[in-house]
Amino acid sequence: MNWLSQFGKAFLNKLIEELKIGDIGEEIKHGILQKYLNIGNFNITDAILVSWIAILIMVILFGSMSRKPKLIPSTGQTVMELLVGLIISVSESFGMNRKEAEHIAPMILTIGTMITGCNVISFFKVSPPAKNIAFPVGMAVFAIVYVVYVSIRFVGFKGFWKSMTEPMAMMLPFKILDMFIKPVSLALRLFGNVFGAFVFMEFLSIVIPVLLPGVLGLWFDITDGILQAVVFSYLTMSYIGEIVEVGHELKEHPEKFEKKKKKTEAAEVAA
């Protein structure tokens, strides 16, 4: 029984060592600081490296689920079909037609998949890329550029312009300002939630390192990470829908906009 008592003492000493609380501020600071990987003359941040790893994992995972579709779908194929169907349904609820919804579905699913992979990877004690503000800013700028591009493609420049001047022309400066506020909102929402969850989990792993971080990690690392990806994708679809809906209305009922124009001109003359 000598080996058992030695094992027990070693295990107890290691457990006490893990439970010891050092400089919490310094340990959290060490956890959130940006790290670099030096390759020749290039410095690659941990956010870039983790993004590549997460994207590669998600590509392999979703690729295996969607390849070789069958008449009787497998579990993976069913999940993919449900996801695509959900995106198309939500897009249609925002005013897009079936063809437009099917067109944006791959990109929306790609955005959601990428953010999901980059967020939930923190469950494995890897720093999520979104704790670096450059990642959410880059995603938000890409999303708003895609919104403008695909909206013009769907309804033309005339429809896009009309969406910027509805319900009256004097709304144009506010709509332009809104185009800058939207990516800021997307970026800060993603950054704030992921960064806050990361710092909170770092704190718990220092103060209570045995059981609680693993349980709460199921929410803060996985559920919340997926939720932020869903919100980001949902808002991107809604931004497209705001523009496309007005463009469709202009195309189907141009007389409504002519009446509005005449009323506006009459009001200006009266004033």
C-alpha positions in Angstrom: 0.0 0.0 0.0 3.1 2.2 0.1 2.6 3.2 -3.6 -1.0 4.1 -2.9 -0.1 6.5 -0.1 2.6 8.1 -2.2 0.1 8.5 -5.0 -2.4 10.0 -2.6 0.1 12.5 -1.2 1.3 13.5 -4.7 -2.3 13.9 -5.9 -3.2 16.0 -2.9 -0.2 18.3 -3.3 -0.9 18.8 -6.9 -4.6 19.6 -6.1 -3.6 22.1 -3.5 -1.1 23.7 -6.0 -3.9 24.0 -8.6 -6.3 25.6 -6.0 -3.8 28.2 -4.9 -4.7 31.7 -6.0 -1.8 33.8 -7.2 -1.9 37.3 -8.8 -5.4 37.1 -10.4 -4.9 40.3 -12.4 -1.6 39.2 -13.8 -2.8 35.8 -14.8 -5.9 37.2 -16.5 -3.7 39.8 -18.3 -1.4 37.0 -19.4 -4.4 35.2 -20.8 -5.9 38.1 -22.8 -2.6 39.5 -24.2 -2.1 39.0 -27.9 0.5 36.4 -28.7 2.7 36.2 -31.8 4.2 33.4 -33.8 7.4 34.5 -35.6 7.9 33.0 -39.1 10.9 34.5 -40.8 10.1 38.3 -41.1 6.4 37.8 -40.4 4.6 38.0 -37.1 1.4 36.0 -37.0 -1.0 36.7 -34.2 -2.7 34.0 -32.2 -6.1 35.3 -33.6 -5.0 34.6 -37.2 -3.6 31.1 -36.3 -6.6 30.1 -34.3 -9.0 31.4 -37.0 -7.2 29.2 -39.6 -7.4 26.1 -37.3 -11.1 26.7 -36.5 -12.0 27.3 -40.1 -10.2 24.2 -41.2 -12.0 22.1 -38.6 -15.4 23.5 -39.6 -14.7 23.0 -43.3 -13.8 19.3 -42.6 -16.9 18.9 -40.3 -19.5 20.5 -42.6 -17.8 19.0 -45.7 -18.2 15.5 -44.4 -21.8 16.2 -43.5 -22.8 17.6 -46.9 -20.8 15.5 -49.4 -22.5 12.8 -51.5 -26.1 13.7 -50.8 -28.5 10.7 -50.7 -32.2 10.3 -51.4 -32.5 9.0 -47.9 -30.4 11.6 -46.0 -27.9 10.7 -43.3 -27.9 12.6 -40.0 -25.3 15.0 -41.3 -27.1 15.7 -44.5 -30.3 16.3 -42.6 -28.6 18.8 -40.3 -27.2 20.7 -43.3 -30.6 20.7 -45.1 -32.3 22.0 -42.0 -29.7 24.8 -41.6 -30.0 25.9 -45.3 -33.8 25.7 -45.1 -33.8 27.8 -42.0 -31.7 30.5 -43.6 -33.9 30.5 -46.7 -37.0 30.8 -44.6 -35.7 33.6 -42.5 -34.4 35.5 -45.6 -37.9 35.2 -47.2 -39.4 36.6 -44.0 -37.3 39.7 -44.5 -38.7 40.4 -47.9 -36.4 38.4 -50.2 -37.8 36.1 -52.8 -36.9 32.4 -53.0 -34.2 32.9 -55.6 -32.5 35.7 -53.6 -32.8 33.7 -50.4 -31.1 30.7 -52.0 -28.4 33.0 -53.4 -27.3 34.4 -50.0 -27.7 31.1 -48.1 -24.2 29.8 -48.8 -22.5 33.1 -47.7 -24.7 33.5 -44.6 -24.0 29.8 -43.6 -20.2 30.4 -44.2 -20.2 33.5 -42.0 -22.2 31.7 -39.3 -20.0 28.6 -39.5 -16.8 30.6 -39.3 -17.8 32.7 -36.3 -19.2 29.5 -34.6 -15.9 27.6 -35.0 -13.8 30.6 -33.9 -16.0 31.1 -30.8 -16.5 27.5 -29.5 -12.8 26.7 -29.8 -12.3 28.5 -26.5 -13.9 25.5 -24.8 -10.6 23.7 -25.4 -8.7 26.4 -23.6 -7.7 28.1 -26.8 -8.0 31.9 -27.0 -10.9 32.8 -29.3 -10.0 35.1 -32.2 -12.9 37.5 -31.4 -11.0 38.6 -28.2 -8.8 40.5 -30.6 -10.8 43.5 -31.8 -9.4 43.1 -35.3 -11.4 39.9 -35.9 -14.9 41.3 -35.2 -14.1 44.5 -37.0 -12.9 42.6 -40.1 -16.0 40.4 -40.0 -18.3 43.4 -39.6 -16.8 45.3 -42.4 -16.9 42.3 -44.7 -20.6 41.8 -43.8 -21.7 45.3 -44.5 -19.8 45.4 -47.8 -21.5 42.1 -48.8 -24.9 43.6 -47.7 -24.4 46.6 -50.1 -23.1 44.5 -52.9 -25.7 41.8 -52.9 -28.5 44.3 -52.4 -27.5 46.3 -55.4 -27.3 43.0 -57.3 -30.8 42.1 -56.3 -32.7 45.4 -56.8 -30.2 47.5 -58.8 -28.8 50.9 -57.9 -32.1 52.6 -58.3 -33.7 50.3 -55.7 -30.8 50.7 -53.4 -31.0 54.5 -53.7 -34.7 54.4 -53.0 -34.1 52.4 -49.8 -31.7 55.2 -48.7 -34.2 57.9 -49.3 -37.3 56.3 -47.8 -39.7 57.6 -46.5 -38.3 61.0 -47.5 -35.2 62.3 -49.2 -34.0 64.1 -46.1 -33.4 60.7 -44.5 -30.4 60.1 -46.7 -27.7 61.5 -44.3 -29.2 59.4 -41.5 -29.2 56.3 -43.7 -25.6 56.9 -44.7 -24.7 57.3 -41.0 -26.6 54.0 -40.3 -24.4 52.2 -42.8 -21.4 53.1 -40.6 -23.2 52.4 -37.3 -24.2 48.9 -38.4 -20.7 47.4 -38.7 -19.7 49.1 -35.5 -22.6 47.6 -33.7 -21.9 44.1 -35.2 -18.2 44.3 -34.2 -18.8 45.6 -30.7 -21.5 43.1 -30.0 -19.3 40.1 -31.1 -16.2 41.5 -29.4 -17.9 42.4 -26.1 -19.7 39.1 -25.6 -16.7 36.9 -26.6 -14.2 38.9 -24.7 -16.4 39.2 -21.6 -17.0 35.4 -21.6 -13.3 34.7 -22.1 -12.2 36.9 -19.2 -14.9 35.5 -17.0 -13.9 31.9 -17.8 -10.2 32.8 -17.2 -11.2 34.2 -13.8 -13.1 31.1 -12.8 -10.3 28.8 -14.0 -8.0 30.6 -11.6 -10.3 30.9 -8.6 -12.2 27.6 -8.9 -10.2 25.5 -11.3 -11.6 22.0 -10.7 -15.2 21.6 -11.7 -17.2 24.8 -12.2 -15.3 26.2 -15.2 -16.0 23.0 -17.2 -19.7 23.2 -16.4 -20.1 26.9 -17.2 -17.9 26.5 -20.2 -20.8 24.6 -21.8 -22.7 27.9 -21.8 -20.1 30.7 -22.1 -17.8 28.9 -24.6 -20.2 26.8 -26.6 -23.8 28.0 -26.3 -23.0 31.7 -26.2 -20.4 31.3 -29.0 -23.1 29.7 -31.2 -25.6 32.3 -30.2 -23.3 35.2 -31.2 -22.8 33.6 -34.6 -26.6 33.2 -35.0 -27.2 36.9 -34.1 -24.4 38.1 -36.5 -25.9 36.1 -39.3 -29.5 37.1 -38.5 -28.6 40.8 -38.5 -26.8 40.4 -41.8 -29.8 38.9 -43.4 -32.1 41.6 -41.9 -29.8 44.4 -43.3 -30.2 42.9 -46.8 -33.9 42.5 -46.3 -34.3 46.2 -45.4 -32.9 47.3 -48.8 -34.4 44.5 -50.9 -37.9 44.9 -49.6 -38.0 48.6 -50.7 -36.5 47.7 -54.0 -39.2 45.1 -54.6 -41.9 47.5 -53.6 -40.5 50.1 -56.1 -40.5 47.5 -58.9 -44.0 46.1 -58.2 -45.8 49.3 -57.2 -44.0 52.4 -58.7 -47.2 54.4 -58.4 -46.9 54.5 -54.6 -43.5 56.2 -54.8 -44.8 58.7 -57.4 -47.7 59.7 -55.1 -45.2 60.1 -52.2 -43.0 62.3 -54.5 -45.9 64.5 -55.5 -47.1 64.9 -51.9 -43.5 65.8 -50.8 -43.2 68.4 -53.6 -46.6 69.9 -52.7 -45.6 70.1 -49.0 -42.3 71.9 -50.0 -44.2 74.4 -52.2 -46.7 75.1 -49.4 -43.8 75.6 -47.0 
